Amino acid sequence: MVRCFTLASLLVLAALAASMVVLPLMLPPLPPPPLVLLFFPVGIMAALMLLAFSPSDGNAVVYAS
């Protein structure tokens, strides 16, 4: 079985996990973002869903030989 993680990558992951636990306790809370900025993720998700469920034109695909 091949090892996926080296010692260095495990140390980096442990440091990131520790920082996600410690930093929220030290940093002050941020004010909420403006309402307009909250629509950007909703718009991106709507565009991705539109692209995912729209039919693709498989006949227009050109294969190079």
Summary of the structure (lengths in Angstrom):
residues: 65
radius of gyration: 22.2
end to end distance: 39.1
largest distance: 59.8
contacts: 79
relative contact order: 0.05
helix: 65%
strand: 0%
